[in-house]
Amino acid sequence: MTKDNRTLAQKVDQDLVKKSRYKKLVVVLGSLIALVVIWVSTLIIGYTNGVSVIDRFNPFLSYTTAYTKLPSDSLTNPNNNM
């Protein structure tokens, strides 16, 4: 059938199908956006309050590498004057 020859009932049925698709799409997208907002706000609040557990899951933190000298195997005498 062409668009012009559709009956009112067919148009209503098609509109209902489209409405249910759009409703599902809006629910899925709204849920994803809400989860992202909750996740980012949790990371920001955890970072500002200094919660170290949240910092493990924060991808926005930069990682720094530091080097140190390991202690030597020789014993030192605290009374030794140099």
All heavy atoms as a GROMACS GRO file, in nm:
protein
  646
    1MET      N    1   0.083  -0.119   0.000
    1MET     CA    2   0.000   0.000   0.000
    1MET      C    3   0.088   0.125   0.000
    1MET      O    4   0.191   0.128   0.065
    1MET     CB    5  -0.087   0.004   0.125
    1MET     CG    6  -0.190  -0.103   0.134
    1MET     SD    7  -0.295  -0.070   0.275
    1MET     CE    8  -0.442  -0.138   0.214
    2THR      N    9   0.042   0.223  -0.065
    2THR     CA   10   0.113   0.350  -0.062
    2THR      C   11   0.066   0.429   0.060
    2THR      O   12  -0.033   0.395   0.124
    2THR     CB   13   0.085   0.431  -0.191
    2THR    OG1   14  -0.053   0.459  -0.197
    2THR    CG2   15   0.131   0.354  -0.313
    3LYS      N   16   0.136   0.533   0.086
    3LYS     CA   17   0.103   0.613   0.205
    3LYS      C   18  -0.037   0.674   0.194
    3LYS      O   19  -0.107   0.691   0.292
    3LYS     CB   20   0.205   0.723   0.227
    3LYS     CG   21   0.331   0.676   0.288
    3LYS     CD   22   0.415   0.793   0.329
    3LYS     CE   23   0.531   0.746   0.412
    3LYS     NZ   24   0.606   0.854   0.470
    4ASP      N   25  -0.076   0.710   0.076
    4ASP     CA   26  -0.206   0.776   0.058
    4ASP      C   27  -0.323   0.680   0.077
    4ASP      O   28  -0.433   0.722   0.113
    4ASP     CB   29  -0.213   0.840  -0.080
    4ASP     CG   30  -0.107   0.944  -0.101
    4ASP    OD1   31  -0.065   1.006  -0.001
    4ASP    OD2   32  -0.067   0.963  -0.216
    5ASN      N   33  -0.302   0.552   0.051
    5ASN     CA   34  -0.411   0.456   0.057
    5ASN      C   35  -0.425   0.390   0.195
    5ASN      O   36  -0.508   0.301   0.211
    5ASN     CB   37  -0.392   0.347  -0.049
    5ASN     CG   38  -0.405   0.403  -0.189
    5ASN    OD1   39  -0.467   0.507  -0.209
    5ASN    ND2   40  -0.347   0.336  -0.286
    6ARG      N   41  -0.345   0.428   0.292
    6ARG     CA   42  -0.355   0.366   0.423
    6ARG      C   43  -0.480   0.414   0.494
    6ARG      O   44  -0.519   0.530   0.485
    6ARG     CB   45  -0.233   0.402   0.510
    6ARG     CG   46  -0.106   0.338   0.461
    6ARG     CD   47   0.007   0.363   0.556
    6ARG     NE   48   0.028   0.508   0.574
    6ARG     CZ   49   0.109   0.561   0.664
    6ARG    NH1   50   0.175   0.485   0.745
    6ARG    NH2   51   0.123   0.690   0.673
    7THR      N   52  -0.535   0.325   0.570
    7THR     CA   53  -0.652   0.362   0.648
    7THR      C   54  -0.608   0.430   0.776
    7THR      O   55  -0.491   0.424   0.815
    7THR     CB   56  -0.736   0.239   0.681
    7THR    OG1   57  -0.661   0.152   0.763
    7THR    CG2   58  -0.782   0.166   0.555
    8LEU      N   59  -0.702   0.488   0.843
    8LEU     CA   60  -0.672   0.556   0.969
    8LEU      C   61  -0.622   0.456   1.073
    8LEU      O   62  -0.530   0.486   1.150
    8LEU     CB   63  -0.798   0.629   1.020
    8LEU     CG   64  -0.781   0.710   1.147
    8LEU    CD1   65  -0.677   0.820   1.126
    8LEU    CD2   66  -0.912   0.770   1.191
    9ALA      N   67  -0.678   0.336   1.075
    9ALA     CA   68  -0.636   0.234   1.170
    9ALA      C   69  -0.491   0.193   1.146
    9ALA      O   70  -0.414   0.173   1.240
    9ALA     CB   71  -0.727   0.113   1.162
   10GLN      N   72  -0.451   0.181   1.019
   10GLN     CA   73  -0.312   0.146   0.988
   10GLN      C   74  -0.215   0.257   1.028
   10GLN      O   75  -0.106   0.230   1.077
   10GLN     CB   76  -0.299   0.116   0.838
   10GLN     CG   77  -0.366  -0.012   0.795
   10GLN     CD   78  -0.368  -0.027   0.645
   10GLN    OE1   79  -0.364   0.071   0.571
   10GLN    NE2   80  -0.376  -0.152   0.599
   11LYS      N   81  -0.258   0.380   1.009
   11LYS     CA   82  -0.174   0.493   1.050
   11LYS      C   83  -0.156   0.496   1.201
   11LYS      O   84  -0.046   0.517   1.252
   11LYS     CB   85  -0.234   0.626   1.001
   11LYS     CG   86  -0.228   0.644   0.853
   11LYS     CD   87  -0.295   0.776   0.812
   11LYS     CE   88  -0.298   0.792   0.663
   11LYS     NZ   89  -0.362   0.916   0.620
   12VAL      N   90  -0.264   0.469   1.274
   12VAL     CA   91  -0.258   0.468   1.420
   12VAL      C   92  -0.169   0.353   1.467
   12VAL      O   93  -0.087   0.369   1.557
   12VAL     CB   94  -0.399   0.459   1.480
   12VAL    CG1   95  -0.392   0.432   1.630
   12VAL    CG2   96  -0.476   0.588   1.453
   13ASP      N   97  -0.183   0.235   1.405
   13ASP     CA   98  -0.099   0.121   1.442
   13ASP      C   99   0.048   0.151   1.418
   13ASP      O  100   0.134   0.119   1.502
   13ASP     CB  101  -0.140  -0.004   1.362
   13ASP     CG  102  -0.269  -0.065   1.410
   13ASP    OD1  103  -0.310  -0.034   1.524
   13ASP    OD2  104  -0.329  -0.144   1.333
   14GLN      N  105   0.079   0.211   1.307
   14GLN     CA  106   0.218   0.245   1.277
   14GLN      C  107   0.271   0.349   1.375
   14GLN      O  108   0.385   0.341   1.419
   14GLN     CB  109   0.231   0.296   1.133
   14GLN     CG  110   0.375   0.316   1.091
   14GLN     CD  111   0.387   0.360   0.946
   14GLN    OE1  112   0.288   0.395   0.882
   14GLN    NE2  113   0.508   0.359   0.896
   15ASP      N  114   0.189   0.446   1.409
   15ASP     CA  115   0.230   0.547   1.506
   15ASP      C  116   0.255   0.485   1.643
   15ASP      O  117   0.348   0.524   1.715
   15ASP     CB  118   0.126   0.658   1.516
   15ASP     CG  119   0.124   0.748   1.394
   15ASP    OD1  120   0.223   0.746   1.317
   15ASP    OD2  121   0.023   0.820   1.375
   16LEU      N  122   0.175   0.387   1.683
   16LEU     CA  123   0.194   0.320   1.811
   16LEU      C  124   0.324   0.239   1.812
   16LEU      O  125   0.396   0.236   1.913
   16LEU     CB  126   0.076   0.229   1.843
   16LEU     CG  127  -0.054   0.300   1.881
   16LEU    CD1  128  -0.167   0.200   1.897
   16LEU    CD2  129  -0.035   0.379   2.010
   17VAL      N  130   0.357   0.176   1.701
   17VAL     CA  131   0.483   0.102   1.691
   17VAL      C  132   0.601   0.197   1.702
   17VAL      O  133   0.698   0.170   1.775
   17VAL     CB  134   0.487   0.021   1.558
   17VAL    CG1  135   0.626  -0.035   1.534
   17VAL    CG2  136   0.385  -0.090   1.561
   18LYS      N  137   0.593   0.309   1.632
   18LYS     CA  138   0.700   0.408   1.638
   18LYS      C  139   0.712   0.466   1.780
   18LYS      O  140   0.822   0.486   1.830
   18LYS     CB  141   0.676   0.522   1.539
   18LYS     CG  142   0.703   0.485   1.397
   18LYS     CD  143   0.680   0.605   1.305
   18LYS     CE  144   0.703   0.571   1.161
   18LYS     NZ  145   0.679   0.687   1.072
   19LYS      N  146   0.600   0.489   1.844
   19LYS     CA  147   0.600   0.546   1.979
   19LYS      C  148   0.667   0.450   2.077
   19LYS      O  149   0.746   0.492   2.161
   19LYS     CB  150   0.458   0.575   2.024
   19LYS     CG  151   0.450   0.639   2.160
   19LYS     CD  152   0.305   0.669   2.198
   19LYS     CE  153   0.299   0.728   2.337
   19LYS     NZ  154   0.162   0.756   2.379
   20SER      N  155   0.639   0.321   2.064
   20SER     CA  156   0.701   0.224   2.156
   20SER      C  157   0.851   0.215   2.130
   20SER      O  158   0.930   0.201   2.223
   20SER     CB  159   0.635   0.088   2.143
   20SER     OG  160   0.662   0.030   2.017
   21ARG      N  161   0.894   0.224   2.005
   21ARG     CA  162   1.038   0.224   1.973
   21ARG      C  163   1.106   0.346   2.033
   21ARG      O  164   1.214   0.337   2.090
   21ARG     CB  165   1.060   0.221   1.822
   21ARG     CG  166   1.034   0.088   1.759
   21ARG     CD  167   1.065   0.094   1.612
   21ARG     NE  168   1.016  -0.024   1.543
   21ARG     CZ  169   1.003  -0.034   1.413
   21ARG    NH1  170   1.033   0.068   1.334
   21ARG    NH2  171   0.958  -0.146   1.359
   22TYR      N  172   1.047   0.461   2.014
   22TYR     CA  173   1.105   0.584   2.066
   22TYR      C  174   1.109   0.583   2.219
   22TYR      O  175   1.206   0.630   2.280
   22TYR     CB  176   1.028   0.707   2.018
   22TYR     CG  177   1.041   0.733   1.869
   22TYR    CD1  178   0.934   0.774   1.794
   22TYR    CD2  179   1.163   0.717   1.804
   22TYR    CE1  180   0.945   0.799   1.658
   22TYR    CE2  181   1.176   0.741   1.669
   22TYR     CZ  182   1.068   0.780   1.596
   22TYR     OH  183   1.080   0.804   1.462
   23LYS      N  184   1.006   0.526   2.280
   23LYS     CA  185   1.003   0.518   2.426
   23LYS      C  186   1.116   0.430   2.477
   23LYS      O  187   1.186   0.466   2.572
   23LYS     CB  188   0.868   0.465   2.472
   23LYS     CG  189   0.849   0.466   2.621
   23LYS     CD  190   0.710   0.419   2.658
   23LYS     CE  191   0.692   0.421   2.809
   23LYS     NZ  192   0.558   0.375   2.847
   24LYS      N  193   1.139   0.316   2.414
   24LYS     CA  194   1.249   0.227   2.453
   24LYS      C  195   1.383   0.296   2.433
   24LYS      O  196   1.472   0.286   2.517
   24LYS     CB  197   1.245   0.097   2.373
   24LYS     CG  198   1.133   0.005   2.412
   24LYS     CD  199   1.131  -0.119   2.325
   24LYS     CE  200   1.010  -0.205   2.353
   24LYS     NZ  201   1.003  -0.321   2.263
   25LEU      N  202   1.397   0.365   2.321
   25LEU     CA  203   1.521   0.436   2.292
   25LEU      C  204   1.548   0.545   2.395
   25LEU      O  205   1.661   0.560   2.444
   25LEU     CB  206   1.516   0.496   2.151
   25LEU     CG  207   1.640   0.570   2.105
   25LEU    CD1  208   1.756   0.474   2.088
   25LEU    CD2  209   1.611   0.642   1.975
   26VAL      N  210   1.446   0.620   2.432
   26VAL     CA  211   1.462   0.726   2.531
   26VAL      C  212   1.498   0.668   2.667
   26VAL      O  213   1.584   0.722   2.738
   26VAL     CB  214   1.333   0.812   2.538
   26VAL    CG1  215   1.332   0.901   2.660
   26VAL    CG2  216   1.318   0.894   2.412
   27VAL      N  217   1.437   0.557   2.705
   27VAL     CA  218   1.468   0.495   2.833
   27VAL      C  219   1.612   0.446   2.836
   27VAL      O  220   1.685   0.468   2.933
   27VAL     CB  221   1.368   0.380   2.863
   27VAL    CG1  222   1.415   0.296   2.980
   27VAL    CG2  223   1.230   0.436   2.891
   28VAL      N  224   1.657   0.381   2.729
   28VAL     CA  225   1.794   0.329   2.724
   28VAL      C  226   1.895   0.444   2.725
   28VAL      O  227   1.992   0.442   2.803
   28VAL     CB  228   1.812   0.240   2.599
   28VAL    CG1  229   1.959   0.208   2.576
   28VAL    CG2  230   1.734   0.111   2.616
   29LEU      N  231   1.874   0.544   2.642
   29LEU     CA  232   1.968   0.657   2.638
   29LEU      C  233   1.965   0.736   2.769
   29LEU      O  234   2.070   0.780   2.817
   29LEU     CB  235   1.935   0.748   2.520
   29LEU     CG  236   1.968   0.692   2.382
   29LEU    CD1  237   1.924   0.791   2.274
   29LEU    CD2  238   2.116   0.662   2.370
   30GLY      N  239   1.848   0.754   2.826
   30GLY     CA  240   1.839   0.825   2.954
   30GLY      C  241   1.911   0.749   3.065
   30GLY      O  242   1.979   0.810   3.148
   31SER      N  243   1.899   0.618   3.065
   31SER     CA  244   1.968   0.537   3.166
   31SER      C  245   2.119   0.547   3.149
   31SER      O  246   2.192   0.559   3.248
   31SER     CB  247   1.925   0.391   3.156
   31SER     OG  248   1.788   0.378   3.179
   32LEU      N  249   2.166   0.539   3.026
   32LEU     CA  250   2.310   0.551   3.002
   32LEU      C  251   2.364   0.688   3.044
   32LEU      O  252   2.470   0.697   3.108
   32LEU     CB  253   2.342   0.526   2.854
   32LEU     CG  254   2.332   0.383   2.807
   32LEU    CD1  255   2.352   0.375   2.657
   32LEU    CD2  256   2.436   0.297   2.878
   33ILE      N  257   2.292   0.791   3.011
   33ILE     CA  258   2.335   0.926   3.049
   33ILE      C  259   2.334   0.941   3.201
   33ILE      O  260   2.427   0.997   3.259
   33ILE     CB  261   2.247   1.031   2.980
   33ILE    CG1  262   2.276   1.033   2.831
   33ILE    CG2  263   2.268   1.170   3.040
   33ILE    CD1  264   2.182   1.118   2.749
   34ALA      N  265   2.232   0.887   3.267
   34ALA     CA  266   2.226   0.895   3.413
   34ALA      C  267   2.341   0.819   3.477
   34ALA      O  268   2.402   0.867   3.574
   34ALA     CB  269   2.092   0.840   3.462
   35LEU      N  270   2.375   0.702   3.425
   35LEU     CA  271   2.486   0.625   3.480
   35LEU      C  272   2.619   0.699   3.463
   35LEU      O  273   2.702   0.700   3.554
   35LEU     CB  274   2.494   0.487   3.415
   35LEU     CG  275   2.389   0.388   3.458
   35LEU    CD1  276   2.399   0.261   3.375
   35LEU    CD2  277   2.404   0.355   3.605
   36VAL      N  278   2.639   0.760   3.349
   36VAL     CA  279   2.763   0.835   3.326
   36VAL      C  280   2.771   0.955   3.419
   36VAL      O  281   2.876   0.984   3.477
   36VAL     CB  282   2.774   0.877   3.177
   36VAL    CG1  283   2.885   0.979   3.156
   36VAL    CG2  284   2.797   0.755   3.090
   37VAL      N  285   2.660   1.025   3.436
   37VAL     CA  286   2.659   1.141   3.526
   37VAL      C  287   2.686   1.098   3.670
   37VAL      O  288   2.765   1.162   3.741
   37VAL     CB  289   2.524   1.216   3.515
   37VAL    CG1  290   2.506   1.317   3.627
   37VAL    CG2  291   2.514   1.284   3.380
   38ILE      N  292   2.626   0.989   3.714
   38ILE     CA  293   2.649   0.939   3.850
   38ILE      C  294   2.794   0.896   3.867
   38ILE      O  295   2.858   0.926   3.968
   38ILE     CB  296   2.552   0.823   3.882
   38ILE    CG1  297   2.410   0.876   3.895
   38ILE    CG2  298   2.593   0.748   4.008
   38ILE    CD1  299   2.304   0.768   3.903
   39TRP      N  300   2.850   0.828   3.767
   39TRP     CA  301   2.989   0.782   3.775
   39TRP      C  302   3.086   0.900   3.782
   39TRP      O  303   3.174   0.903   3.868
   39TRP     CB  304   3.018   0.694   3.653
   39TRP     CG  305   3.157   0.640   3.648
   39TRP    CD1  306   3.221   0.564   3.741
   39TRP    CD2  307   3.252   0.661   3.544
   39TRP    NE1  308   3.348   0.534   3.699
   39TRP    CE2  309   3.369   0.592   3.578
   39TRP    CE3  310   3.247   0.729   3.423
   39TRP    CZ2  311   3.481   0.591   3.497
   39TRP    CZ3  312   3.359   0.726   3.342
   39TRP    CH2  313   3.473   0.659   3.379
   40VAL      N  314   3.068   0.997   3.694
   40VAL     CA  315   3.158   1.112   3.693
   40VAL      C  316   3.144   1.194   3.821
   40VAL      O  317   3.243   1.238   3.879
   40VAL     CB  318   3.134   1.198   3.567
   40VAL    CG1  319   3.206   1.331   3.576
   40VAL    CG2  320   3.177   1.123   3.443
   41SER      N  321   3.022   1.213   3.870
   41SER     CA  322   3.004   1.290   3.993
   41SER      C  323   3.064   1.216   4.112
   41SER      O  324   3.122   1.279   4.201
   41SER     CB  325   2.857   1.322   4.016
   41SER     OG  326   2.783   1.202   4.033
   42THR      N  327   3.054   1.083   4.114
   42THR     CA  328   3.117   1.006   4.222
   42THR      C  329   3.268   1.021   4.218
   42THR      O  330   3.333   1.038   4.322
   42THR     CB  331   3.079   0.857   4.211
   42THR    OG1  332   2.937   0.845   4.216
   42THR    CG2  333   3.141   0.776   4.322
   43LEU      N  334   3.326   1.018   4.100
   43LEU     CA  335   3.471   1.035   4.088
   43LEU      C  336   3.514   1.175   4.130
   43LEU      O  337   3.616   1.191   4.199
   43LEU     CB  338   3.515   1.007   3.944
   43LEU     CG  339   3.500   0.863   3.895
   43LEU    CD1  340   3.543   0.853   3.750
   43LEU    CD2  341   3.578   0.768   3.981
   44ILE      N  342   3.437   1.275   4.093
   44ILE     CA  343   3.473   1.412   4.129
   44ILE      C  344   3.461   1.433   4.280
   44ILE      O  345   3.550   1.491   4.343
   44ILE     CB  346   3.386   1.512   4.051
   44ILE    CG1  347   3.424   1.510   3.903
   44ILE    CG2  348   3.398   1.653   4.108
   44ILE    CD1  349   3.331   1.589   3.814
   45ILE      N  350   3.352   1.385   4.338
   45ILE     CA  351   3.334   1.400   4.483
   45ILE      C  352   3.442   1.322   4.559
   45ILE      O  353   3.499   1.370   4.656
   45ILE     CB  354   3.193   1.354   4.524
   45ILE    CG1  355   3.089   1.453   4.472
   45ILE    CG2  356   3.180   1.340   4.676
   45ILE    CD1  357   2.946   1.405   4.484
   46GLY      N  358   3.472   1.202   4.513
   46GLY     CA  359   3.577   1.122   4.577
   46GLY      C  360   3.713   1.187   4.566
   46GLY      O  361   3.794   1.183   4.659
   47TYR      N  362   3.741   1.250   4.453
   47TYR     CA  363   3.870   1.317   4.435
   47TYR      C  364   3.881   1.440   4.523
   47TYR      O  365   3.984   1.463   4.585
   47TYR     CB  366   3.888   1.355   4.288
   47TYR     CG  367   4.019   1.424   4.261
   47TYR    CD1  368   4.138   1.353   4.263
   47TYR    CD2  369   4.023   1.560   4.234
   47TYR    CE1  370   4.258   1.416   4.238
   47TYR    CE2  371   4.142   1.624   4.210
   47TYR     CZ  372   4.261   1.551   4.211
   47TYR     OH  373   4.379   1.614   4.188
   48THR      N  374   3.773   1.519   4.531
   48THR     CA  375   3.781   1.640   4.613
   48THR      C  376   3.786   1.608   4.762
   48THR      O  377   3.845   1.683   4.839
   48THR     CB  378   3.660   1.732   4.586
   48THR    OG1  379   3.540   1.659   4.607
   48THR    CG2  380   3.664   1.784   4.444
   49ASN      N  381   3.726   1.497   4.804
   49ASN     CA  382   3.728   1.459   4.945
   49ASN      C  383   3.847   1.371   4.980
   49ASN      O  384   3.866   1.337   5.096
   49ASN     CB  385   3.598   1.388   4.984
   49ASN     CG  386   3.480   1.481   4.980
   49ASN    OD1  387   3.494   1.602   4.993
   49ASN    ND2  388   3.362   1.425   4.961
   50GLY      N  389   3.924   1.330   4.882
   50GLY     CA  390   4.044   1.252   4.908
   50GLY      C  391   4.018   1.106   4.942
   50GLY      O  392   4.092   1.047   5.019
   51VAL      N  393   3.913   1.048   4.886
   51VAL     CA  394   3.883   0.908   4.911
   51VAL      C  395   3.972   0.824   4.820
   51VAL      O  396   3.961   0.829   4.698
   51VAL     CB  397   3.734   0.877   4.884
   51VAL    CG1  398   3.703   0.731   4.906
   51VAL    CG2  399   3.647   0.964   4.970
   52SER      N  400   4.064   0.747   4.880
   52SER     CA  401   4.162   0.674   4.800
   52SER      C  402   4.101   0.555   4.727
   52SER      O  403   4.152   0.513   4.624
   52SER     CB  404   4.276   0.628   4.889
   52SER     OG  405   4.227   0.539   4.987
   53VAL      N  406   3.994   0.498   4.779
   53VAL     CA  407   3.932   0.383   4.713
   53VAL      C  408   3.872   0.425   4.580
   53VAL      O  409   3.882   0.353   4.480
   53VAL     CB  410   3.824   0.320   4.804
   53VAL    CG1  411   3.751   0.209   4.732
   53VAL    CG2  412   3.885   0.270   4.932
   54ILE      N  413   3.814   0.543   4.575
   54ILE     CA  414   3.754   0.591   4.451
   54ILE      C  415   3.863   0.626   4.351
   54ILE      O  416   3.845   0.609   4.230
   54ILE     CB  417   3.662   0.712   4.479
   54ILE    CG1  418   3.542   0.664   4.559
   54ILE    CG2  419   3.618   0.780   4.352
   54ILE    CD1  420   3.448   0.772   4.602
   55ASP      N  421   3.979   0.669   4.398
   55ASP     CA  422   4.086   0.706   4.307
   55ASP      C  423   4.137   0.588   4.226
   55ASP      O  424   4.195   0.605   4.120
   55ASP     CB  425   4.202   0.769   4.384
   55ASP     CG  426   4.166   0.907   4.435
   55ASP    OD1  427   4.068   0.964   4.384
   55ASP    OD2  428   4.236   0.958   4.525
   56ARG      N  429   4.117   0.466   4.274
   56ARG     CA  430   4.160   0.349   4.197
   56ARG      C  431   4.081   0.336   4.068
   56ARG      O  432   4.131   0.283   3.969
   56ARG     CB  433   4.140   0.222   4.279
   56ARG     CG  434   4.231   0.210   4.394
   56ARG     CD  435   4.210   0.075   4.458
   56ARG     NE  436   4.247   0.083   4.598
   56ARG     CZ  437   4.224  -0.012   4.684
   56ARG    NH1  438   4.165  -0.122   4.646
   56ARG    NH2  439   4.260   0.003   4.809
   57PHE      N  440   3.958   0.381   4.066
   57PHE     CA  441   3.872   0.366   3.950
   57PHE      C  442   3.856   0.496   3.872
   57PHE      O  443   3.768   0.505   3.789
   57PHE     CB  444   3.733   0.317   3.995
   57PHE     CG  445   3.740   0.191   4.076
   57PHE    CD1  446   3.724   0.194   4.214
   57PHE    CD2  447   3.765   0.071   4.014
   57PHE    CE1  448   3.731   0.078   4.288
   57PHE    CE2  449   3.772  -0.046   4.087
   57PHE     CZ  450   3.755  -0.042   4.224
   58ASN      N  451   3.939   0.593   3.900
   58ASN     CA  452   3.927   0.723   3.835
   58ASN      C  453   4.021   0.729   3.715
   58ASN      O  454   4.142   0.738   3.731
   58ASN     CB  455   3.961   0.834   3.934
   58ASN     CG  456   3.921   0.970   3.883
   58ASN    OD1  457   3.894   0.988   3.766
   58ASN    ND2  458   3.917   1.067   3.972
   59PRO      N  459   3.970   0.725   3.595
   59PRO     CA  460   4.058   0.729   3.477
   59PRO      C  461   4.112   0.868   3.448
   59PRO      O  462   4.200   0.883   3.364
   59PRO     CB  463   3.966   0.683   3.364
   59PRO     CG  464   3.831   0.727   3.408
   59PRO     CD  465   3.831   0.711   3.559
   60PHE      N  466   4.065   0.969   3.519
   60PHE     CA  467   4.108   1.106   3.494
   60PHE      C  468   4.233   1.144   3.574
   60PHE      O  469   4.288   1.250   3.554
   60PHE     CB  470   3.996   1.204   3.527
   60PHE     CG  471   3.868   1.173   3.455
   60PHE    CD1  472   3.756   1.133   3.523
   60PHE    CD2  473   3.862   1.180   3.317
   60PHE    CE1  474   3.638   1.103   3.457
   60PHE    CE2  475   3.745   1.150   3.249
   60PHE     CZ  476   3.633   1.111   3.320
   61LEU      N  477   4.276   1.055   3.665
   61LEU     CA  478   4.396   1.084   3.742
   61LEU      C  479   4.519   1.053   3.659
   61LEU      O  480   4.524   0.955   3.586
   61LEU     CB  481   4.398   1.000   3.870
   61LEU     CG  482   4.296   1.036   3.975
   61LEU    CD1  483   4.310   0.941   4.094
   61LEU    CD2  484   4.314   1.177   4.023
   62SER      N  485   4.620   1.136   3.673
   62SER     CA  486   4.745   1.109   3.602
   62SER      C  487   4.835   1.022   3.689
   62SER      O  488   4.836   1.033   3.812
   62SER     CB  489   4.816   1.240   3.568
   62SER     OG  490   4.848   1.307   3.688
   63TYR      N  491   4.907   0.936   3.625
   63TYR     CA  492   4.999   0.849   3.696
   63TYR      C  493   5.138   0.906   3.686
   63TYR      O  494   5.183   0.947   3.580
   63TYR     CB  495   4.997   0.708   3.636
   63TYR     CG  496   4.868   0.636   3.659
   63TYR    CD1  497   4.771   0.628   3.560
   63TYR    CD2  498   4.841   0.576   3.781
   63TYR    CE1  499   4.651   0.563   3.581
   63TYR    CE2  500   4.721   0.512   3.803
   63TYR     CZ  501   4.628   0.504   3.704
   63TYR     OH  502   4.510   0.439   3.726
   64THR      N  503   5.207   0.911   3.798
   64THR     CA  504   5.345   0.958   3.799
   64THR      C  505   5.435   0.845   3.845
   64THR      O  506   5.397   0.762   3.927
   64THR     CB  507   5.362   1.079   3.894
   64THR    OG1  508   5.318   1.041   4.025
   64THR    CG2  509   5.279   1.197   3.847
   65THR      N  510   5.554   0.844   3.790
   65THR     CA  511   5.652   0.742   3.826
   65THR      C  512   5.768   0.811   3.894
   65THR      O  513   5.818   0.913   3.847
   65THR     CB  514   5.702   0.670   3.700
   65THR    OG1  515   5.588   0.619   3.630
   65THR    CG2  516   5.792   0.556   3.735
   66ALA      N  517   5.810   0.755   4.005
   66ALA     CA  518   5.923   0.811   4.079
   66ALA      C  519   6.027   0.702   4.098
   66ALA      O  520   5.997   0.583   4.099
   66ALA     CB  521   5.877   0.863   4.214
   67TYR      N  522   6.150   0.742   4.114
   67TYR     CA  523   6.259   0.648   4.133
   67TYR      C  524   6.325   0.676   4.266
   67TYR      O  525   6.330   0.788   4.314
   67TYR     CB  526   6.361   0.661   4.019
   67TYR     CG  527   6.303   0.630   3.884
   67TYR    CD1  528   6.258   0.730   3.800
   67TYR    CD2  529   6.289   0.498   3.843
   67TYR    CE1  530   6.203   0.701   3.677
   67TYR    CE2  531   6.234   0.467   3.720
   67TYR     CZ  532   6.191   0.570   3.637
   67TYR     OH  533   6.137   0.540   3.517
   68THR      N  534   6.378   0.572   4.323
   68THR     CA  535   6.450   0.587   4.449
   68THR      C  536   6.570   0.493   4.447
   68THR      O  537   6.578   0.400   4.367
   68THR     CB  538   6.359   0.555   4.569
   68THR    OG1  539   6.429   0.580   4.688
   68THR    CG2  540   6.311   0.411   4.566
   69LYS      N  541   6.664   0.518   4.536
   69LYS     CA  542   6.783   0.435   4.546
   69LYS      C  543   6.757   0.331   4.654
   69LYS      O  544   6.718   0.365   4.767
   69LYS     CB  545   6.904   0.520   4.581
   69LYS     CG  546   7.031   0.442   4.585
   69LYS     CD  547   7.147   0.532   4.618
   69LYS     CE  548   7.273   0.449   4.630
   69LYS     NZ  549   7.387   0.531   4.672
   70LEU      N  550   6.780   0.206   4.621
   70LEU     CA  551   6.764   0.100   4.719
   70LEU      C  552   6.878   0.103   4.819
   70LEU      O  553   6.990   0.146   4.788
   70LEU     CB  554   6.761  -0.037   4.648
   70LEU     CG  555   6.640  -0.060   4.559
   70LEU    CD1  556   6.657  -0.192   4.484
   70LEU    CD2  557   6.513  -0.065   4.641
   71PRO      N  558   6.854   0.058   4.941
   71PRO     CA  559   6.962   0.057   5.039
   71PRO      C  560   7.070  -0.044   4.997
   71PRO      O  561   7.043  -0.145   4.934
   71PRO     CB  562   6.893   0.013   5.169
   71PRO     CG  563   6.762  -0.042   5.129
   71PRO     CD  564   6.729   0.011   4.995
   72SER      N  565   7.194  -0.011   5.034
   72SER     CA  566   7.305  -0.099   4.997
   72SER      C  567   7.314  -0.215   5.095
   72SER      O  568   7.257  -0.213   5.204
   72SER     CB  569   7.436  -0.021   4.994
   72SER     OG  570   7.463   0.025   5.125
   73ASP      N  571   7.389  -0.316   5.057
   73ASP     CA  572   7.405  -0.435   5.142
   73ASP      C  573   7.506  -0.413   5.254
   73ASP      O  574   7.509  -0.489   5.351
   73ASP     CB  575   7.448  -0.555   5.057
   73ASP     CG  576   7.336  -0.599   4.965
   73ASP    OD1  577   7.219  -0.571   4.997
   73ASP    OD2  578   7.366  -0.662   4.861
   74SER      N  579   7.590  -0.311   5.242
   74SER     CA  580   7.693  -0.290   5.344
   74SER      C  581   7.632  -0.224   5.468
   74SER      O  582   7.537  -0.147   5.462
   74SER     CB  583   7.804  -0.203   5.288
   74SER     OG  584   7.753  -0.076   5.258
   75LEU      N  585   7.687  -0.259   5.583
   75LEU     CA  586   7.641  -0.204   5.709
   75LEU      C  587   7.715  -0.073   5.737
   75LEU      O  588   7.834  -0.059   5.709
   75LEU     CB  589   7.665  -0.302   5.823
   75LEU     CG  590   7.588  -0.433   5.815
   75LEU    CD1  591   7.631  -0.526   5.928
   75LEU    CD2  592   7.440  -0.406   5.823
   76THR      N  593   7.647   0.021   5.792
   76THR     CA  594   7.710   0.148   5.828
   76THR      C  595   7.712   0.160   5.979
   76THR      O  596   7.621   0.117   6.049
   76THR     CB  597   7.633   0.267   5.770
   76THR    OG1  598   7.499   0.260   5.815
   76THR    CG2  599   7.636   0.262   5.618
   77ASN      N  600   7.816   0.221   6.026
   77ASN     CA  601   7.835   0.243   6.169
   77ASN      C  602   7.796   0.388   6.198
   77ASN      O  603   7.852   0.480   6.139
   77ASN     CB  604   7.980   0.215   6.208
   77ASN     CG  605   8.000   0.222   6.357
   77ASN    OD1  606   7.906   0.249   6.433
   77ASN    ND2  607   8.123   0.197   6.399
   78PRO      N  608   7.701   0.410   6.286
   78PRO     CA  609   7.659   0.549   6.312
   78PRO      C  610   7.769   0.632   6.379
   78PRO      O  611   7.766   0.754   6.373
   78PRO     CB  612   7.538   0.534   6.403
   78PRO     CG  613   7.539   0.396   6.453
   78PRO     CD  614   7.622   0.315   6.362
   79ASN      N  615   7.865   0.568   6.439
   79ASN     CA  616   7.974   0.642   6.506
   79ASN      C  617   8.089   0.668   6.411
   79ASN      O  618   8.190   0.726   6.453
   79ASN     CB  619   8.023   0.563   6.628
   79ASN     CG  620   7.914   0.549   6.733
   79ASN    OD1  621   7.828   0.636   6.744
   79ASN    ND2  622   7.914   0.438   6.804
   80ASN      N  623   8.078   0.627   6.291
   80ASN     CA  624   8.187   0.642   6.195
   80ASN      C  625   8.192   0.787   6.150
   80ASN      O  626   8.100   0.843   6.098
   80ASN     CB  627   8.161   0.550   6.077
   80ASN     CG  628   8.280   0.543   5.984
   80ASN    OD1  629   8.385   0.597   6.013
   80ASN    ND2  630   8.261   0.474   5.873
   81ASN      N  631   8.307   0.852   6.174
   81ASN     CA  632   8.326   0.992   6.130
   81ASN      C  633   8.385   0.992   5.991
   81ASN      O  634   8.483   0.927   5.966
   81ASN     CB  635   8.419   1.066   6.227
   81ASN     CG  636   8.354   1.082   6.363
   81ASN    OD1  637   8.233   1.084   6.372
   81ASN    ND2  638   8.436   1.089   6.466
   82MET      N  639   8.329   1.068   5.907
   82MET     CA  640   8.381   1.075   5.771
   82MET      C  641   8.460   1.198   5.749
   82MET      O  642   8.457   1.298   5.785
   82MET     CB  643   8.267   1.068   5.670
   82MET     CG  644   8.202   0.936   5.670
   82MET     SD  645   8.089   0.933   5.532
   82MET     CE  646   8.068   0.761   5.516
   0.00000   0.00000   0.00000
